[in-house]
Amino acid sequence: MAEDRLRTYRGKRDFERTREPSGRAAPGGGEEPRFVVQIHDARRMHFDFRLQVADVLRSWSVPKGPSTDPGDKRLAVPTEDHPLEYEDFEGVIPKGEYGGGTVIVWDRGTYEPLSHDRRGRPVDFAESLERGHATFRLHGAKLHGEYALTRFRDTVDGEEAWLLVRKGAARSDGHGTPDPRRARSVRTGRTLAQVAEGGGAR
């Protein structure tokens, strides 16, 4: 199934030039599903929010990044599914390649699916995303607590728009959404500028 779901991802990239993972083999296994938030300094600075669903990372581009404040409704635009190995990707995508620019891993960890129907019965997480509303609890190095992704617009050309919202009360010890240019990687402690200077990927 991952082969088909990664067709769009692979079709947009020249793996002779980019060091992004091609998605060879990364079975999901029975462990808790993973999430990752990457900061991507491409044509426009944005955060990439990715949730493991089965054997791929479902992905959304979040221009302002996730927030710990329930009052913040963050626009989230779906992008193509990514391979599970992308959770570790940090480096420079060459200029001229799709998404050319610098990427750091801002946060990552596991999440608990919390989606349920009106009677409180659990709903399969992939199914809840197809229906357009999914709730989950993040256990990251920086992000913690319950969040929801809700689809609010389907456009005529097939593009979707979602909202990523923190549920409940804001945490007093939350990290919030940082200045992306000052933010540091949870993997290497490097900033975007430091990764750009070093080039390549780690």
C-alpha positions in Angstrom: 0.0 0.0 0.0 2.8 2.4 0.8 4.1 1.9 -2.8 0.9 3.5 -4.2 0.6 6.1 -1.5 4.2 7.3 -2.1 3.8 7.6 -5.9 3.1 11.3 -5.8 6.0 11.9 -3.3 8.5 10.0 -5.5 7.2 11.6 -8.7 8.1 15.1 -7.4 11.7 14.3 -6.5 14.9 13.4 -8.2 16.7 11.2 -5.7 19.9 11.6 -7.6 20.0 15.2 -6.4 18.1 15.3 -3.1 19.0 13.4 0.0 15.4 13.0 1.1 14.5 9.3 1.7 12.9 7.5 -1.2 10.8 5.3 1.1 12.4 1.9 0.5 11.1 -0.1 3.4 9.9 1.1 6.8 7.1 -1.1 8.1 4.8 0.6 10.7 5.0 -2.2 13.2 2.8 -2.4 16.3 4.4 0.4 18.3 2.7 3.7 19.1 2.3 5.9 16.0 4.8 8.6 15.5 4.5 12.3 14.6 7.1 14.9 13.5 7.0 18.7 13.0 9.6 20.0 10.6 10.4 23.6 9.9 10.9 24.1 6.1 12.6 27.3 4.8 11.5 26.9 1.2 9.9 29.5 -1.1 7.8 30.3 1.9 8.8 29.5 5.5 6.4 27.0 7.0 6.0 24.1 9.4 5.3 20.6 8.1 3.1 18.6 10.5 3.2 14.8 9.9 1.3 11.9 11.5 2.1 8.3 11.0 -1.0 6.5 9.6 -0.3 2.9 8.8 2.9 2.8 6.8 3.2 6.5 5.7 3.3 9.9 7.2 0.1 11.9 6.4 1.3 15.5 6.0 0.0 19.0 6.2 1.8 22.3 5.6 1.1 24.7 8.5 2.3 28.2 7.7 2.2 29.5 11.2 3.1 26.3 12.9 1.2 24.4 15.7 0.2 26.4 18.8 -0.3 25.5 22.4 -3.1 28.2 22.7 -6.6 26.7 22.0 -7.6 30.2 20.8 -5.3 29.8 17.8 -6.8 28.1 14.7 -3.9 27.2 12.5 -4.5 26.7 8.8 -3.2 23.3 7.6 -3.0 22.4 3.9 -2.6 18.7 3.1 0.4 17.7 1.1 1.5 14.3 -0.3 2.1 11.3 2.0 5.7 11.0 3.0 7.7 7.8 3.9 8.2 7.0 7.6 11.9 7.6 7.3 11.2 11.3 6.7 10.8 11.7 10.4 14.6 11.8 10.6 15.2 14.0 7.6 17.1 17.2 8.3 19.2 19.0 5.7 19.2 21.1 2.5 17.0 20.2 -0.4 18.9 21.5 -3.5 17.7 24.6 -5.3 15.5 23.7 -8.3 14.2 20.6 -6.6 10.7 20.3 -5.3 10.6 22.0 -1.9 14.1 23.4 -2.4 15.4 24.8 0.9 16.5 23.9 4.5 14.7 21.5 6.8 15.1 20.9 10.5 13.2 18.5 12.8 11.6 20.9 15.3 9.7 18.3 17.3 8.8 14.6 17.2 7.4 11.8 19.4 4.4 9.6 19.5 0.7 10.3 19.5 -2.5 8.6 20.8 -5.5 8.5 18.4 -8.6 9.7 20.3 -11.2 9.9 17.5 -14.7 8.6 18.4 -18.2 8.8 17.2 -21.2 10.7 18.7 -21.8 7.8 21.1 -18.2 7.8 22.3 -17.1 4.7 20.5 -13.6 4.7 19.1 -13.2 5.3 15.4 -10.3 4.1 13.3 -7.9 7.0 12.9 -7.5 6.7 9.1 -11.3 6.6 8.8 -11.7 9.7 11.0 -9.3 11.6 8.7 -11.3 10.6 5.7 -14.4 11.9 7.4 -12.6 15.2 8.0 -12.2 15.3 11.8 -9.6 13.6 13.9 -8.4 14.1 17.5 -5.2 12.9 19.1 -2.8 13.5 22.0 0.8 14.4 21.2 3.7 13.2 23.3 6.6 15.1 21.9 9.8 16.8 23.2 8.0 20.2 22.8 4.4 19.6 22.0 2.1 17.8 24.5 -1.6 17.5 24.8 -4.7 17.0 22.8 -5.1 18.4 19.3 -7.7 18.2 16.5 -7.5 18.3 12.7 -10.7 19.4 11.1 -11.4 19.8 7.3 -13.4 22.9 6.7 -13.1 23.4 2.9 -13.1 21.3 -0.2 -12.4 23.5 -3.3 -13.5 22.8 -6.8 -10.0 22.0 -7.9 -9.7 19.2 -5.3 -7.6 21.2 -2.8 -8.5 21.0 0.9 -8.1 23.3 3.8 -7.9 22.0 7.4 -7.6 23.6 10.9 -5.1 22.4 13.5 -6.2 23.4 16.9 -5.1 22.7 20.5 -7.9 21.4 22.6 -8.5 22.2 26.3 -6.6 24.7 28.4 -3.3 26.1 27.3 -0.3 24.8 29.3 1.6 27.4 31.3 4.8 25.5 30.5 4.1 25.2 26.8 6.8 26.1 24.3 4.3 27.8 21.9 5.3 28.3 18.3 8.9 29.7 18.1 10.4 32.2 15.8 11.4 29.6 13.1 14.7 31.3 12.4 15.7 30.9 16.1 14.2 27.5 16.6 16.5 24.6 17.2 16.3 21.0 16.0 15.2 18.4 18.5 17.6 16.0 16.7 20.8 18.0 16.5 20.3 21.3 18.3 21.0 23.2 15.1 19.2 26.2 13.7 18.1 26.6 10.1 21.1 28.8 9.4 23.5 26.3 10.8 22.0 23.4 8.8 22.2 25.6 5.7 25.8 26.4 6.3 26.6 22.7 6.8 24.6 21.7 3.7 23.6 18.1 3.0 21.7 16.0 5.4 22.3 14.2 8.7 
